[in-house]
Amino acid sequence: MDITRRHALAGAATVAALPLLSSLPLTSAKAAAPAVGKQNASFYRYKVGDIEVTVVSDGANTFPLNDGFVLNAKKDEVGTALAKAFRPSDKMTIQFGPLVINTGGKLVVVDTGNGPGAFASSKGAVGQFMTNLQAAGIDPKAVDMVVISHFHGDHVNGLLTADNQLAFPNAEVLVPAVEWKYWMDDGEMSRAPAGRMEGLFKNNRRVFEAGLKKKVTPYEWGKDVAPGMHAVESIGHTPGHTSYVLSSGSDKVFIQSDVTNDPDLFARNPGWHLMYDQDPAVAETTRRKVYDMVAAEKLKVQGFHYPFPGLAHIERDGAGYRWVPAPWNPII
């Protein structure tokens, strides 16, 4: 639309009249309907060749930004990076996005979210995976395989229901062999420092000893773990952290798991070290290697902690990388 001088003057006249309007008596108006007060069910589907991918949100965790979130950057620097992304500079919001992959012959869940305990303790902010899964029309009993990328609570806790039953009772559970060996090693557990690491060992034993051990199959890197889904070493975040290349025909997407956490921070600043990375230096090396590769090959990336639905393109941008969300597609 053309903005002419006449339009501008008319607008100015309207603004000038506002004080007069404010002196007029007000009458109460009732809304036609009460505000809903909650978000819609969060799932999104897209195709990779003949494979159908459903991103199922597990919710988002918001907390005050602290000095220790990025180990080698000051809080003010991190806040500035958030502000540049038009986000609050004093708090972090981390999103969680498990996947359901329908290969045509297998129904595969990739990571399982924070679980029902977190849903209760967060008052529904996280742990939404099962609710959103059912809203997406997916029956947990129909899942053939659950593929786990690594053993942090936001990826494994959803393997169990609130009463410690199997959330996916008919599924085989595939885990990285290196990850399984590390977290199930009693010696490693005995050497874990008190606090977060000790808690991770205990939580992993709790999850996998609740009837899951007999269902667990360790897998190796460099092999397909499901039809069209190739396991790729991406260590540093944990000793056995794994990503995947999902391909069908000529179409591919790189499922990066936790190669980065929030992309506004760790894609833009790949040298920043996240407090949750077990070996931050190795995680940085992996991050740069992976992002150089996906940028060069123009692979789409599916990020577990990317803003929902987490599908994006990556390109080199100075010393870091720019992530560009893939356009929302109203059809599959």
Secondary structure, 3 states (H helix, E strand, C coil): CCCCHHHHHHHHHHHHHHHHHHCCCCCCCCCCCCCCCCCCCCEEEEEECCEEEEEECCEEEEEECCCCCECCCCHHHHHHHHHHCCCCCCEEEEEECCEEEECCCCEEEECCCCHHHHHHHCCCCECCHHHHHHHCCCCHHHCCEEECCCCCHHHHHHHECCCCCECCCCCEEEEEHHHHHHHCCHHHHHHCCCCHHHHHHHHHHHHHCCCCHHHEEEECCCCEEECCEEEEECCCCCCCCEEEEEEECCEEEEEEECCCCCHHHHCCCCCCCECCCCCHHHHHHHHHHHHHHHHHHCCEEEECCCCCCCEEEEEEECCEEEEEECCCCCCC
